[in-house]
Amino acid sequence: MSTVGVPIISNGRLVNYIMVRLDLSLIPGTDVSRMSAKEPYFREALVRLAYRTHLNPSNNFNKVDPAIVGAKMLPLCQAIVGPVVTSVAVRYQAPEKWLEPPTSAKAAAPGPSPDL
């Protein structure tokens, strides 16, 4: 599968994109040209999944969790083309921009001035 920009959502806001390329393992004898024709459906399924499921580990906005992506994408791929897909693996990932881990709301909020 070619590279897809996967949105990373936090608190209902888009914070980053991770460029992700997936490998789909197929049962022997599967028509690869048929699978290539279905690639837009796989890409759409991945983006839709990212909007409704946290794919990044522990609020790390710079990567997706390969185990979560593989587990969540497998049934979606099988729904698109049937049981010819046996596994899904993240082959490549890179953030669009590098973000520091978020701080807690209390740490980010300014406190009262000591002069008051």
N, C-alpha and C positions, 0 to 999 in steps of 0.2 A: 504494500500500500504506500502511496506517496505521502509526503509530509502534510500534516494538518495542524492548523493553529487552534489549540485547545484552550478555551477560556478558563481562567481561574477566578472563581467568584468567592468573595468574602463579605459577609453581612449584607448580601443582596447587591453588592457592587462589583463590577469588573475591575480586578487589580492587576492582571497580567495575562499573557498568552504563553503557552508552552508549545513549541514546535515539536510534534510527536510523529514518529513513523512506526507503524505496527507491522509485525509479521503474522500472517495467518497460516497455521499448519493445516494441511488438507489431507484427506485420506488418499491413498494411492489411486491413480487412474482418474482423478478429478480433471475436468476440462478447464484448464487455466484461462483460456480466452473467455469462457463464460464468467469466471470469477472477476476478470478484469473489467468486464462490462458492468458488474455490480459495485465497483469501487466507489462511485459517488454515494451509494446508499450506505456503505460502511462508514464513509467519512461523515455523512450527516448524522448517523447513529452515534458516533463518537462525540461530536459537538453537542448534540442534544443531551447525551449522558452527562457531559461536563456541566451543563446548566442546571441539572437536577440532582447531582451527586458530587460530593467532595472527592476529587481524585488526587488531591495533594495530601501528603502525610503531615500531620500535626501542624497545619497552617504554614507549611513551607511553600511560599509562593513561587519558587524557582524550579520545581519539578513535580511530576506526577508519580504516584506509587504504582510500579509495574504490576504488583499483585492485584491491586484493586482494579486497575484498567483491564487486565486479562480476565479476571473473574466476572466483571460486569459486561464486558464486550462479547464474551463467548456466546451467551444466549441470544444476544442481539444479532450477531453474525449468523448464527444457526437459524434464527427466524427469517433472515433475508434469503439465504441460499439452501437451507436444510442442514442435515447433520454431516455435511462434507467437511466442515470446519471442526478440527479437533482441539485446537488451542490457539490462544492469541497472546503474543508477547510484544512488549515495547522494545523496539530495536534501536531507536534513537530518540533523544529528547534534549531540548535546549530552550532556556527561557528567552523571551523576546527582550526583556530587560531584567537585570539582577536587582532583587529587592531584599532589603534586610528583613529579618523576622519581625512580625508586629510586636509592639509592646502592649502591655495591659492598659486599659482606659485610665486607671488611677495613676499609672506612671507617666502617661502622656499629658494628663490634665495639669495645668499650672496651679500651684497652691497659692494661698494668700501671701501677700508681701509681708516680710518680717517687720517693716516700718509701720504697719497699721495697727 
